[in-house]
């Protein structure tokens, strides 16, 4: 299983599992990233942080630490 951090730019993936606990997991879920959600990786900053994605019709920037908690396929 790969994480969102490892997905190449221009790919569309599906969320399989959210790792993490407590407030961090709740914050990710509040942004619309839930199991089964489609995520399109738009671009990655030059130093790799943050990652810009499209989720449920809106753009979102995620830190590398947050993207690593999201398992996708």
CHARMM internal coordinates of N, CA and C (Angstrom, degrees):
IC EDIT
DIST 1 N 1 CA 1.4519
DIST 1 CA 1 C 1.5324
ANGL 1 N 1 CA 1 C 108.61
DIST 1 C 2 N 1.3348
ANGL 1 CA 1 C 2 N 116.62
DIHE 1 N 1 CA 1 C 2 N 138.11
DIST 2 N 2 CA 1.4629
ANGL 1 C 2 N 2 CA 119.84
DIHE 1 CA 1 C 2 N 2 CA 178.79
DIST 2 CA 2 C 1.5181
ANGL 2 N 2 CA 2 C 110.67
DIHE 1 C 2 N 2 CA 2 C -107.97
DIST 2 C 3 N 1.3236
ANGL 2 CA 2 C 3 N 115.22
DIHE 2 N 2 CA 2 C 3 N 160.41
DIST 3 N 3 CA 1.4513
ANGL 2 C 3 N 3 CA 120.36
DIHE 2 CA 2 C 3 N 3 CA 178.68
DIST 3 CA 3 C 1.5220
ANGL 3 N 3 CA 3 C 109.56
DIHE 2 C 3 N 3 CA 3 C -99.99
DIST 3 C 4 N 1.3174
ANGL 3 CA 3 C 4 N 116.57
DIHE 3 N 3 CA 3 C 4 N 165.42
DIST 4 N 4 CA 1.4584
ANGL 3 C 4 N 4 CA 121.68
DIHE 3 CA 3 C 4 N 4 CA 179.73
DIST 4 CA 4 C 1.5326
ANGL 4 N 4 CA 4 C 111.16
DIHE 3 C 4 N 4 CA 4 C -61.63
DIST 4 C 5 N 1.2990
ANGL 4 CA 4 C 5 N 116.66
DIHE 4 N 4 CA 4 C 5 N -28.88
DIST 5 N 5 CA 1.4711
ANGL 4 C 5 N 5 CA 121.41
DIHE 4 CA 4 C 5 N 5 CA 179.16
DIST 5 CA 5 C 1.5283
ANGL 5 N 5 CA 5 C 111.58
DIHE 4 C 5 N 5 CA 5 C -62.53
DIST 5 C 6 N 1.3290
ANGL 5 CA 5 C 6 N 118.11
DIHE 5 N 5 CA 5 C 6 N -30.39
DIST 6 N 6 CA 1.4675
ANGL 5 C 6 N 6 CA 123.76
DIHE 5 CA 5 C 6 N 6 CA -175.17
DIST 6 CA 6 C 1.5249
ANGL 6 N 6 CA 6 C 113.66
DIHE 5 C 6 N 6 CA 6 C -89.89
DIST 6 C 7 N 1.3204
ANGL 6 CA 6 C 7 N 118.62
DIHE 6 N 6 CA 6 C 7 N -7.16
DIST 7 N 7 CA 1.4630
ANGL 6 C 7 N 7 CA 122.29
DIHE 6 CA 6 C 7 N 7 CA -175.58
DIST 7 CA 7 C 1.5328
ANGL 7 N 7 CA 7 C 110.04
DIHE 6 C 7 N 7 CA 7 C -75.74
DIST 7 C 8 N 1.3429
ANGL 7 CA 7 C 8 N 117.68
DIHE 7 N 7 CA 7 C 8 N 132.09
DIST 8 N 8 CA 1.4712
ANGL 7 C 8 N 8 CA 119.95
DIHE 7 CA 7 C 8 N 8 CA 179.04
DIST 8 CA 8 C 1.5317
ANGL 8 N 8 CA 8 C 112.59
DIHE 7 C 8 N 8 CA 8 C -71.19
DIST 8 C 9 N 1.3217
ANGL 8 CA 8 C 9 N 115.86
DIHE 8 N 8 CA 8 C 9 N 155.45
DIST 9 N 9 CA 1.4629
ANGL 8 C 9 N 9 CA 122.34
DIHE 8 CA 8 C 9 N 9 CA 179.29
DIST 9 CA 9 C 1.5278
ANGL 9 N 9 CA 9 C 109.59
DIHE 8 C 9 N 9 CA 9 C -61.66
DIST 9 C 10 N 1.3243
ANGL 9 CA 9 C 10 N 116.85
DIHE 9 N 9 CA 9 C 10 N 138.96
DIST 10 N 10 CA 1.4561
ANGL 9 C 10 N 10 CA 122.28
DIHE 9 CA 9 C 10 N 10 CA 179.33
DIST 10 CA 10 C 1.5126
ANGL 10 N 10 CA 10 C 114.23
DIHE 9 C 10 N 10 CA 10 C 92.02
DIST 10 C 11 N 1.3168
ANGL 10 CA 10 C 11 N 117.74
DIHE 10 N 10 CA 10 C 11 N -0.02
DIST 11 N 11 CA 1.4668
ANGL 10 C 11 N 11 CA 121.48
DIHE 10 CA 10 C 11 N 11 CA -179.29
DIST 11 CA 11 C 1.5176
ANGL 11 N 11 CA 11 C 111.30
DIHE 10 C 11 N 11 CA 11 C -95.31
DIST 11 C 12 N 1.3257
ANGL 11 CA 11 C 12 N 114.98
DIHE 11 N 11 CA 11 C 12 N 150.19
DIST 12 N 12 CA 1.4548
ANGL 11 C 12 N 12 CA 121.70
DIHE 11 CA 11 C 12 N 12 CA 173.12
DIST 12 CA 12 C 1.5169
ANGL 12 N 12 CA 12 C 107.66
DIHE 11 C 12 N 12 CA 12 C -113.50
DIST 12 C 13 N 1.3167
ANGL 12 CA 12 C 13 N 116.82
DIHE 12 N 12 CA 12 C 13 N 129.38
DIST 13 N 13 CA 1.4629
ANGL 12 C 13 N 13 CA 122.04
DIHE 12 CA 12 C 13 N 13 CA -177.42
DIST 13 CA 13 C 1.5284
ANGL 13 N 13 CA 13 C 109.59
DIHE 12 C 13 N 13 CA 13 C -130.81
DIST 13 C 14 N 1.3315
ANGL 13 CA 13 C 14 N 114.94
DIHE 13 N 13 CA 13 C 14 N 166.82
DIST 14 N 14 CA 1.4566
ANGL 13 C 14 N 14 CA 122.18
DIHE 13 CA 13 C 14 N 14 CA 178.18
DIST 14 CA 14 C 1.5183
ANGL 14 N 14 CA 14 C 109.13
DIHE 13 C 14 N 14 CA 14 C -116.00
DIST 14 C 15 N 1.3274
ANGL 14 CA 14 C 15 N 116.70
DIHE 14 N 14 CA 14 C 15 N 135.60
DIST 15 N 15 CA 1.4622
ANGL 14 C 15 N 15 CA 121.57
DIHE 14 CA 14 C 15 N 15 CA 179.35
DIST 15 CA 15 C 1.5240
ANGL 15 N 15 CA 15 C 109.19
DIHE 14 C 15 N 15 CA 15 C -71.81
DIST 15 C 16 N 1.3367
ANGL 15 CA 15 C 16 N 115.66
DIHE 15 N 15 CA 15 C 16 N 129.09
DIST 16 N 16 CA 1.4569
ANGL 15 C 16 N 16 CA 121.58
DIHE 15 CA 15 C 16 N 16 CA 179.13
DIST 16 CA 16 C 1.5224
ANGL 16 N 16 CA 16 C 110.65
DIHE 15 C 16 N 16 CA 16 C -103.52
DIST 16 C 17 N 1.3499
ANGL 16 CA 16 C 17 N 115.96
DIHE 16 N 16 CA 16 C 17 N -41.45
DIST 17 N 17 CA 1.4613
ANGL 16 C 17 N 17 CA 119.78
DIHE 16 CA 16 C 17 N 17 CA -174.71
DIST 17 CA 17 C 1.5208
ANGL 17 N 17 CA 17 C 109.87
DIHE 16 C 17 N 17 CA 17 C -155.80
DIST 17 C 18 N 1.3215
ANGL 17 CA 17 C 18 N 116.09
DIHE 17 N 17 CA 17 C 18 N 145.32
DIST 18 N 18 CA 1.4598
ANGL 17 C 18 N 18 CA 121.99
DIHE 17 CA 17 C 18 N 18 CA 173.72
DIST 18 CA 18 C 1.5168
ANGL 18 N 18 CA 18 C 108.64
DIHE 17 C 18 N 18 CA 18 C -108.56
DIST 18 C 19 N 1.3238
ANGL 18 CA 18 C 19 N 116.05
DIHE 18 N 18 CA 18 C 19 N 121.68
DIST 19 N 19 CA 1.4595
ANGL 18 C 19 N 19 CA 120.76
DIHE 18 CA 18 C 19 N 19 CA 174.95
DIST 19 CA 19 C 1.5278
ANGL 19 N 19 CA 19 C 107.61
DIHE 18 C 19 N 19 CA 19 C -93.45
DIST 19 C 20 N 1.2943
ANGL 19 CA 19 C 20 N 116.38
DIHE 19 N 19 CA 19 C 20 N 171.53
DIST 20 N 20 CA 1.4593
ANGL 19 C 20 N 20 CA 119.96
DIHE 19 CA 19 C 20 N 20 CA -178.77
DIST 20 CA 20 C 1.5165
ANGL 20 N 20 CA 20 C 109.90
DIHE 19 C 20 N 20 CA 20 C 103.78
DIST 20 C 21 N 1.3305
ANGL 20 CA 20 C 21 N 114.55
DIHE 20 N 20 CA 20 C 21 N 169.05
DIST 21 N 21 CA 1.4603
ANGL 20 C 21 N 21 CA 119.19
DIHE 20 CA 20 C 21 N 21 CA -177.12
DIST 21 CA 21 C 1.5170
ANGL 21 N 21 CA 21 C 110.87
DIHE 20 C 21 N 21 CA 21 C -138.17
DIST 21 C 22 N 1.2918
ANGL 21 CA 21 C 22 N 114.98
DIHE 21 N 21 CA 21 C 22 N 163.82
DIST 22 N 22 CA 1.4523
ANGL 21 C 22 N 22 CA 122.39
DIHE 21 CA 21 C 22 N 22 CA 171.49
DIST 22 CA 22 C 1.5137
ANGL 22 N 22 CA 22 C 115.65
DIHE 21 C 22 N 22 CA 22 C 57.44
DIST 22 C 23 N 1.3434
ANGL 22 CA 22 C 23 N 114.84
DIHE 22 N 22 CA 22 C 23 N -132.61
DIST 23 N 23 CA 1.4570
ANGL 22 C 23 N 23 CA 121.79
DIHE 22 CA 22 C 23 N 23 CA -173.16
DIST 23 CA 23 C 1.5147
ANGL 23 N 23 CA 23 C 113.12
DIHE 22 C 23 N 23 CA 23 C -64.26
DIST 23 C 24 N 1.3276
ANGL 23 CA 23 C 24 N 117.78
DIHE 23 N 23 CA 23 C 24 N -33.04
DIST 24 N 24 CA 1.4702
ANGL 23 C 24 N 24 CA 120.69
DIHE 23 CA 23 C 24 N 24 CA -179.28
DIST 24 CA 24 C 1.5214
ANGL 24 N 24 CA 24 C 110.24
DIHE 23 C 24 N 24 CA 24 C -66.07
DIST 24 C 25 N 1.3149
ANGL 24 CA 24 C 25 N 117.08
DIHE 24 N 24 CA 24 C 25 N -47.46
DIST 25 N 25 CA 1.4668
ANGL 24 C 25 N 25 CA 121.04
DIHE 24 CA 24 C 25 N 25 CA 179.36
DIST 25 CA 25 C 1.5238
ANGL 25 N 25 CA 25 C 110.38
DIHE 24 C 25 N 25 CA 25 C -63.97
DIST 25 C 26 N 1.3188
ANGL 25 CA 25 C 26 N 117.86
DIHE 25 N 25 CA 25 C 26 N -41.14
DIST 26 N 26 CA 1.4594
ANGL 25 C 26 N 26 CA 122.11
DIHE 25 CA 25 C 26 N 26 CA 179.61
DIST 26 CA 26 C 1.5267
ANGL 26 N 26 CA 26 C 110.58
DIHE 25 C 26 N 26 CA 26 C -63.00
DIST 26 C 27 N 1.3477
ANGL 26 CA 26 C 27 N 117.65
DIHE 26 N 26 CA 26 C 27 N -40.41
DIST 27 N 27 CA 1.4617
ANGL 26 C 27 N 27 CA 121.54
DIHE 26 CA 26 C 27 N 27 CA -179.84
DIST 27 CA 27 C 1.5239
ANGL 27 N 27 CA 27 C 110.64
DIHE 26 C 27 N 27 CA 27 C -64.14
DIST 27 C 28 N 1.3416
ANGL 27 CA 27 C 28 N 117.04
DIHE 27 N 27 CA 27 C 28 N -41.53
DIST 28 N 28 CA 1.4701
ANGL 27 C 28 N 28 CA 121.17
DIHE 27 CA 27 C 28 N 28 CA 178.77
DIST 28 CA 28 C 1.5294
ANGL 28 N 28 CA 28 C 109.77
DIHE 27 C 28 N 28 CA 28 C -64.18
DIST 28 C 29 N 1.3175
ANGL 28 CA 28 C 29 N 117.04
DIHE 28 N 28 CA 28 C 29 N -42.96
DIST 29 N 29 CA 1.4629
ANGL 28 C 29 N 29 CA 120.69
DIHE 28 CA 28 C 29 N 29 CA 179.66
DIST 29 CA 29 C 1.5292
ANGL 29 N 29 CA 29 C 111.08
DIHE 28 C 29 N 29 CA 29 C -66.76
DIST 29 C 30 N 1.3273
ANGL 29 CA 29 C 30 N 117.77
DIHE 29 N 29 CA 29 C 30 N -36.08
DIST 30 N 30 CA 1.4650
ANGL 29 C 30 N 30 CA 121.27
DIHE 29 CA 29 C 30 N 30 CA 178.45
DIST 30 CA 30 C 1.5249
ANGL 30 N 30 CA 30 C 111.75
DIHE 29 C 30 N 30 CA 30 C -65.38
DIST 30 C 31 N 1.3298
ANGL 30 CA 30 C 31 N 117.75
DIHE 30 N 30 CA 30 C 31 N -24.83
DIST 31 N 31 CA 1.4650
ANGL 30 C 31 N 31 CA 121.59
DIHE 30 CA 30 C 31 N 31 CA 177.72
DIST 31 CA 31 C 1.5261
ANGL 31 N 31 CA 31 C 111.89
DIHE 30 C 31 N 31 CA 31 C -78.97
DIST 31 C 32 N 1.3339
ANGL 31 CA 31 C 32 N 117.87
DIHE 31 N 31 CA 31 C 32 N -3.20
DIST 32 N 32 CA 1.4613
ANGL 31 C 32 N 32 CA 121.03
DIHE 31 CA 31 C 32 N 32 CA 177.80
DIST 32 CA 32 C 1.5126
ANGL 32 N 32 CA 32 C 113.63
DIHE 31 C 32 N 32 CA 32 C 99.61
DIST 32 C 33 N 1.3172
ANGL 32 CA 32 C 33 N 117.06
DIHE 32 N 32 CA 32 C 33 N 3.68
DIST 33 N 33 CA 1.4677
ANGL 32 C 33 N 33 CA 120.44
DIHE 32 CA 32 C 33 N 33 CA 179.71
DIST 33 CA 33 C 1.5208
ANGL 33 N 33 CA 33 C 107.85
DIHE 32 C 33 N 33 CA 33 C -92.62
DIST 33 C 34 N 1.3241
ANGL 33 CA 33 C 34 N 114.75
DIHE 33 N 33 CA 33 C 34 N 98.09
DIST 34 N 34 CA 1.4545
ANGL 33 C 34 N 34 CA 121.72
DIHE 33 CA 33 C 34 N 34 CA -179.87
DIST 34 CA 34 C 1.5230
ANGL 34 N 34 CA 34 C 109.05
DIHE 33 C 34 N 34 CA 34 C -127.77
DIST 34 C 35 N 1.3192
ANGL 34 CA 34 C 35 N 116.42
DIHE 34 N 34 CA 34 C 35 N 169.06
DIST 35 N 35 CA 1.4608
ANGL 34 C 35 N 35 CA 120.93
DIHE 34 CA 34 C 35 N 35 CA -179.90
DIST 35 CA 35 C 1.5232
ANGL 35 N 35 CA 35 C 110.06
DIHE 34 C 35 N 35 CA 35 C -57.10
DIST 35 C 36 N 1.3350
ANGL 35 CA 35 C 36 N 116.75
DIHE 35 N 35 CA 35 C 36 N 129.42
DIST 36 N 36 CA 1.4536
ANGL 35 C 36 N 36 CA 122.11
DIHE 35 CA 35 C 36 N 36 CA 179.27
DIST 36 CA 36 C 1.5140
ANGL 36 N 36 CA 36 C 114.46
DIHE 35 C 36 N 36 CA 36 C 93.48
DIST 36 C 37 N 1.3244
ANGL 36 CA 36 C 37 N 118.43
DIHE 36 N 36 CA 36 C 37 N -9.34
DIST 37 N 37 CA 1.4658
ANGL 36 C 37 N 37 CA 121.59
DIHE 36 CA 36 C 37 N 37 CA -178.98
DIST 37 CA 37 C 1.5307
ANGL 37 N 37 CA 37 C 110.60
DIHE 36 C 37 N 37 CA 37 C -71.98
DIST 37 C 38 N 1.3283
ANGL 37 CA 37 C 38 N 116.27
DIHE 37 N 37 CA 37 C 38 N 141.91
DIST 38 N 38 CA 1.4647
ANGL 37 C 38 N 38 CA 122.25
DIHE 37 CA 37 C 38 N 38 CA 176.83
DIST 38 CA 38 C 1.5240
ANGL 38 N 38 CA 38 C 108.63
DIHE 37 C 38 N 38 CA 38 C -87.59
DIST 38 C 39 N 1.3351
ANGL 38 CA 38 C 39 N 116.88
DIHE 38 N 38 CA 38 C 39 N 132.37
DIST 39 N 39 CA 1.4601
ANGL 38 C 39 N 39 CA 121.85
DIHE 38 CA 38 C 39 N 39 CA 179.21
DIST 39 CA 39 C 1.5185
ANGL 39 N 39 CA 39 C 108.76
DIHE 38 C 39 N 39 CA 39 C -125.63
DIST 39 C 40 N 1.3363
ANGL 39 CA 39 C 40 N 115.83
DIHE 39 N 39 CA 39 C 40 N 128.12
DIST 40 N 40 CA 1.4630
ANGL 39 C 40 N 40 CA 122.29
DIHE 39 CA 39 C 40 N 40 CA 175.56
DIST 40 CA 40 C 1.5247
ANGL 40 N 40 CA 40 C 107.77
DIHE 39 C 40 N 40 CA 40 C -106.90
DIST 40 C 41 N 1.3429
ANGL 40 CA 40 C 41 N 116.93
DIHE 40 N 40 CA 40 C 41 N 123.84
DIST 41 N 41 CA 1.4648
ANGL 40 C 41 N 41 CA 121.52
DIHE 40 CA 40 C 41 N 41 CA -179.92
DIST 41 CA 41 C 1.5201
ANGL 41 N 41 CA 41 C 108.28
DIHE 40 C 41 N 41 CA 41 C -84.78
DIST 41 C 42 N 1.3383
ANGL 41 CA 41 C 42 N 116.87
DIHE 41 N 41 CA 41 C 42 N 108.80
DIST 42 N 42 CA 1.4609
ANGL 41 C 42 N 42 CA 122.77
DIHE 41 CA 41 C 42 N 42 CA -176.60
DIST 42 CA 42 C 1.5233
ANGL 42 N 42 CA 42 C 112.33
DIHE 41 C 42 N 42 CA 42 C -79.65
DIST 42 C 43 N 1.3212
ANGL 42 CA 42 C 43 N 116.78
DIHE 42 N 42 CA 42 C 43 N -52.54
DIST 43 N 43 CA 1.4598
ANGL 42 C 43 N 43 CA 119.72
DIHE 42 CA 42 C 43 N 43 CA 179.71
DIST 43 CA 43 C 1.5142
ANGL 43 N 43 CA 43 C 110.34
DIHE 42 C 43 N 43 CA 43 C -163.12
DIST 43 C 44 N 1.3380
ANGL 43 CA 43 C 44 N 114.06
DIHE 43 N 43 CA 43 C 44 N 164.18
DIST 44 N 44 CA 1.4569
ANGL 43 C 44 N 44 CA 121.99
DIHE 43 CA 43 C 44 N 44 CA 178.47
DIST 44 CA 44 C 1.5162
ANGL 44 N 44 CA 44 C 107.22
DIHE 43 C 44 N 44 CA 44 C -125.36
DIST 44 C 45 N 1.3127
ANGL 44 CA 44 C 45 N 117.15
DIHE 44 N 44 CA 44 C 45 N 136.76
DIST 45 N 45 CA 1.4576
ANGL 44 C 45 N 45 CA 121.65
DIHE 44 CA 44 C 45 N 45 CA 179.33
DIST 45 CA 45 C 1.5321
ANGL 45 N 45 CA 45 C 110.02
DIHE 44 C 45 N 45 CA 45 C -62.06
DIST 45 C 46 N 1.3388
ANGL 45 CA 45 C 46 N 118.20
DIHE 45 N 45 CA 45 C 46 N 156.39
DIST 46 N 46 CA 1.4660
ANGL 45 C 46 N 46 CA 121.34
DIHE 45 CA 45 C 46 N 46 CA -176.75
DIST 46 CA 46 C 1.5302
ANGL 46 N 46 CA 46 C 115.04
DIHE 45 C 46 N 46 CA 46 C -52.82
DIST 46 C 47 N 1.3048
ANGL 46 CA 46 C 47 N 117.43
DIHE 46 N 46 CA 46 C 47 N -35.53
DIST 47 N 47 CA 1.4653
ANGL 46 C 47 N 47 CA 119.63
DIHE 46 CA 46 C 47 N 47 CA 178.97
DIST 47 CA 47 C 1.5298
ANGL 47 N 47 CA 47 C 112.03
DIHE 46 C 47 N 47 CA 47 C -95.02
DIST 47 C 48 N 1.3292
ANGL 47 CA 47 C 48 N 117.06
DIHE 47 N 47 CA 47 C 48 N 8.62
DIST 48 N 48 CA 1.4607
ANGL 47 C 48 N 48 CA 121.55
DIHE 47 CA 47 C 48 N 48 CA 175.57
DIST 48 CA 48 C 1.5186
ANGL 48 N 48 CA 48 C 115.24
DIHE 47 C 48 N 48 CA 48 C 88.35
DIST 48 C 49 N 1.3231
ANGL 48 CA 48 C 49 N 117.65
DIHE 48 N 48 CA 48 C 49 N -1.24
DIST 49 N 49 CA 1.4509
ANGL 48 C 49 N 49 CA 119.92
DIHE 48 CA 48 C 49 N 49 CA -177.78
DIST 49 CA 49 C 1.5168
ANGL 49 N 49 CA 49 C 108.80
DIHE 48 C 49 N 49 CA 49 C -140.68
DIST 49 C 50 N 1.2890
ANGL 49 CA 49 C 50 N 123.04
DIHE 49 N 49 CA 49 C 50 N 119.64
DIST 50 N 50 CA 1.4627
ANGL 49 C 50 N 50 CA 129.78
DIHE 49 CA 49 C 50 N 50 CA 7.31
DIST 50 CA 50 C 1.5298
ANGL 50 N 50 CA 50 C 113.03
DIHE 49 C 50 N 50 CA 50 C -92.47
DIST 50 C 51 N 1.3218
ANGL 50 CA 50 C 51 N 114.66
DIHE 50 N 50 CA 50 C 51 N 176.57
DIST 51 N 51 CA 1.4588
ANGL 50 C 51 N 51 CA 123.25
DIHE 50 CA 50 C 51 N 51 CA 176.33
DIST 51 CA 51 C 1.5282
ANGL 51 N 51 CA 51 C 106.69
DIHE 50 C 51 N 51 CA 51 C -107.15
DIST 51 C 52 N 1.3271
ANGL 51 CA 51 C 52 N 117.32
DIHE 51 N 51 CA 51 C 52 N 129.89
DIST 52 N 52 CA 1.4714
ANGL 51 C 52 N 52 CA 120.20
DIHE 51 CA 51 C 52 N 52 CA 178.57
DIST 52 CA 52 C 1.5147
ANGL 52 N 52 CA 52 C 108.91
DIHE 51 C 52 N 52 CA 52 C -100.04
DIST 52 C 53 N 1.3375
ANGL 52 CA 52 C 53 N 115.84
DIHE 52 N 52 CA 52 C 53 N 126.05
DIST 53 N 53 CA 1.4591
ANGL 52 C 53 N 53 CA 121.98
DIHE 52 CA 52 C 53 N 53 CA -177.70
DIST 53 CA 53 C 1.5287
ANGL 53 N 53 CA 53 C 109.96
DIHE 52 C 53 N 53 CA 53 C -129.34
DIST 53 C 54 N 1.3396
ANGL 53 CA 53 C 54 N 115.23
DIHE 53 N 53 CA 53 C 54 N 162.80
DIST 54 N 54 CA 1.4596
ANGL 53 C 54 N 54 CA 121.32
DIHE 53 CA 53 C 54 N 54 CA 172.24
DIST 54 CA 54 C 1.5242
ANGL 54 N 54 CA 54 C 107.43
DIHE 53 C 54 N 54 CA 54 C -113.80
DIST 54 C 55 N 1.3313
ANGL 54 CA 54 C 55 N 115.76
DIHE 54 N 54 CA 54 C 55 N 123.28
DIST 55 N 55 CA 1.4623
ANGL 54 C 55 N 55 CA 122.56
DIHE 54 CA 54 C 55 N 55 CA -178.90
DIST 55 CA 55 C 1.5196
ANGL 55 N 55 CA 55 C 107.76
DIHE 54 C 55 N 55 CA 55 C -131.54
DIST 55 C 56 N 1.3251
ANGL 55 CA 55 C 56 N 116.66
DIHE 55 N 55 CA 55 C 56 N 125.94
DIST 56 N 56 CA 1.4686
ANGL 55 C 56 N 56 CA 122.34
DIHE 55 CA 55 C 56 N 56 CA 176.04
DIST 56 CA 56 C 1.5294
ANGL 56 N 56 CA 56 C 112.71
DIHE 55 C 56 N 56 CA 56 C 51.99
DIST 56 C 57 N 1.3470
ANGL 56 CA 56 C 57 N 116.50
DIHE 56 N 56 CA 56 C 57 N 36.45
DIST 57 N 57 CA 1.4523
ANGL 56 C 57 N 57 CA 120.85
DIHE 56 CA 56 C 57 N 57 CA 174.09
DIST 57 CA 57 C 1.5162
ANGL 57 N 57 CA 57 C 116.36
DIHE 56 C 57 N 57 CA 57 C 88.51
DIST 57 C 58 N 1.3152
ANGL 57 CA 57 C 58 N 118.81
DIHE 57 N 57 CA 57 C 58 N 4.72
DIST 58 N 58 CA 1.4612
ANGL 57 C 58 N 58 CA 119.36
DIHE 57 CA 57 C 58 N 58 CA 176.98
DIST 58 CA 58 C 1.5243
ANGL 58 N 58 CA 58 C 110.42
DIHE 57 C 58 N 58 CA 58 C -134.21
DIST 58 C 59 N 1.3473
ANGL 58 CA 58 C 59 N 115.17
DIHE 58 N 58 CA 58 C 59 N 156.04
DIST 59 N 59 CA 1.4611
ANGL 58 C 59 N 59 CA 120.65
DIHE 58 CA 58 C 59 N 59 CA -179.79
DIST 59 CA 59 C 1.5181
ANGL 59 N 59 CA 59 C 110.51
DIHE 58 C 59 N 59 CA 59 C -86.55
DIST 59 C 60 N 1.3235
ANGL 59 CA 59 C 60 N 114.23
DIHE 59 N 59 CA 59 C 60 N 145.45
DIST 60 N 60 CA 1.4499
ANGL 59 C 60 N 60 CA 121.40
DIHE 59 CA 59 C 60 N 60 CA -176.01
DIST 60 CA 60 C 1.5167
ANGL 60 N 60 CA 60 C 108.79
DIHE 59 C 60 N 60 CA 60 C -145.43
DIST 60 C 61 N 1.3127
ANGL 60 CA 60 C 61 N 118.06
DIHE 60 N 60 CA 60 C 61 N 138.79
DIST 61 N 61 CA 1.4636
ANGL 60 C 61 N 61 CA 122.16
DIHE 60 CA 60 C 61 N 61 CA 175.13
DIST 61 CA 61 C 1.5167
ANGL 61 N 61 CA 61 C 108.40
DIHE 60 C 61 N 61 CA 61 C -107.74
DIST 61 C 62 N 1.3299
ANGL 61 CA 61 C 62 N 115.37
DIHE 61 N 61 CA 61 C 62 N 131.33
DIST 62 N 62 CA 1.4599
ANGL 61 C 62 N 62 CA 121.67
DIHE 61 CA 61 C 62 N 62 CA -178.87
DIST 62 CA 62 C 1.5211
ANGL 62 N 62 CA 62 C 110.46
DIHE 61 C 62 N 62 CA 62 C -120.41
DIST 62 C 63 N 1.3123
ANGL 62 CA 62 C 63 N 116.10
DIHE 62 N 62 CA 62 C 63 N 142.02
DIST 63 N 63 CA 1.4618
ANGL 62 C 63 N 63 CA 120.19
DIHE 62 CA 62 C 63 N 63 CA 173.26
DIST 63 CA 63 C 1.5286
ANGL 63 N 63 CA 63 C 108.71
DIHE 62 C 63 N 63 CA 63 C -73.18
DIST 63 C 64 N 1.3365
ANGL 63 CA 63 C 64 N 115.76
DIHE 63 N 63 CA 63 C 64 N 158.11
DIST 64 N 64 CA 1.4620
ANGL 63 C 64 N 64 CA 119.99
DIHE 63 CA 63 C 64 N 64 CA 179.53
DIST 64 CA 64 C 1.5260
ANGL 64 N 64 CA 64 C 111.69
DIHE 63 C 64 N 64 CA 64 C -58.95
DIST 64 C 65 N 1.3335
ANGL 64 CA 64 C 65 N 116.55
DIHE 64 N 64 CA 64 C 65 N -39.03
DIST 65 N 65 CA 1.4713
ANGL 64 C 65 N 65 CA 119.15
DIHE 64 CA 64 C 65 N 65 CA -179.00
DIST 65 CA 65 C 1.5234
ANGL 65 N 65 CA 65 C 111.21
DIHE 64 C 65 N 65 CA 65 C -62.66
DIST 65 C 66 N 1.3385
ANGL 65 CA 65 C 66 N 116.66
DIHE 65 N 65 CA 65 C 66 N -38.24
DIST 66 N 66 CA 1.4657
ANGL 65 C 66 N 66 CA 120.41
DIHE 65 CA 65 C 66 N 66 CA 178.50
DIST 66 CA 66 C 1.5127
ANGL 66 N 66 CA 66 C 111.51
DIHE 65 C 66 N 66 CA 66 C -71.82
DIST 66 C 67 N 1.3329
ANGL 66 CA 66 C 67 N 116.90
DIHE 66 N 66 CA 66 C 67 N -41.02
DIST 67 N 67 CA 1.4622
ANGL 66 C 67 N 67 CA 121.27
DIHE 66 CA 66 C 67 N 67 CA -179.87
DIST 67 CA 67 C 1.5229
ANGL 67 N 67 CA 67 C 111.26
DIHE 66 C 67 N 67 CA 67 C -64.20
DIST 67 C 68 N 1.3279
ANGL 67 CA 67 C 68 N 116.92
DIHE 67 N 67 CA 67 C 68 N -30.13
DIST 68 N 68 CA 1.4638
ANGL 67 C 68 N 68 CA 120.56
DIHE 67 CA 67 C 68 N 68 CA -179.97
DIST 68 CA 68 C 1.5230
ANGL 68 N 68 CA 68 C 112.19
DIHE 67 C 68 N 68 CA 68 C -71.48
DIST 68 C 69 N 1.3283
ANGL 68 CA 68 C 69 N 118.19
DIHE 68 N 68 CA 68 C 69 N -20.46
DIST 69 N 69 CA 1.4590
ANGL 68 C 69 N 69 CA 121.73
DIHE 68 CA 68 C 69 N 69 CA 179.63
DIST 69 CA 69 C 1.5206
ANGL 69 N 69 CA 69 C 113.41
DIHE 68 C 69 N 69 CA 69 C -82.96
DIST 69 C 70 N 1.3397
ANGL 69 CA 69 C 70 N 117.83
DIHE 69 N 69 CA 69 C 70 N -7.40
DIST 70 N 70 CA 1.4638
ANGL 69 C 70 N 70 CA 122.34
DIHE 69 CA 69 C 70 N 70 CA -174.65
DIST 70 CA 70 C 1.5317
ANGL 70 N 70 CA 70 C 109.10
DIHE 69 C 70 N 70 CA 70 C -104.33
DIST 70 C 71 N 1.3378
ANGL 70 CA 70 C 71 N 116.54
DIHE 70 N 70 CA 70 C 71 N 110.31
DIST 71 N 71 CA 1.4678
ANGL 70 C 71 N 71 CA 121.19
DIHE 70 CA 70 C 71 N 71 CA 178.05
DIST 71 CA 71 C 1.5194
ANGL 71 N 71 CA 71 C 108.62
DIHE 70 C 71 N 71 CA 71 C -87.03
DIST 71 C 72 N 1.3451
ANGL 71 CA 71 C 72 N 115.20
DIHE 71 N 71 CA 71 C 72 N 133.05
DIST 72 N 72 CA 1.4621
ANGL 71 C 72 N 72 CA 121.22
DIHE 71 CA 71 C 72 N 72 CA -175.69
DIST 72 CA 72 C 1.5251
ANGL 72 N 72 CA 72 C 110.97
DIHE 71 C 72 N 72 CA 72 C -132.16
DIST 72 C 73 N 1.3321
ANGL 72 CA 72 C 73 N 115.04
DIHE 72 N 72 CA 72 C 73 N 167.86
DIST 73 N 73 CA 1.4661
ANGL 72 C 73 N 73 CA 120.54
DIHE 72 CA 72 C 73 N 73 CA 173.09
DIST 73 CA 73 C 1.5002
ANGL 73 N 73 CA 73 C 108.91
DIHE 72 C 73 N 73 CA 73 C -140.66
END
COOR INIT
IC SEED 1 N 1 CA 1 C
IC BUILD
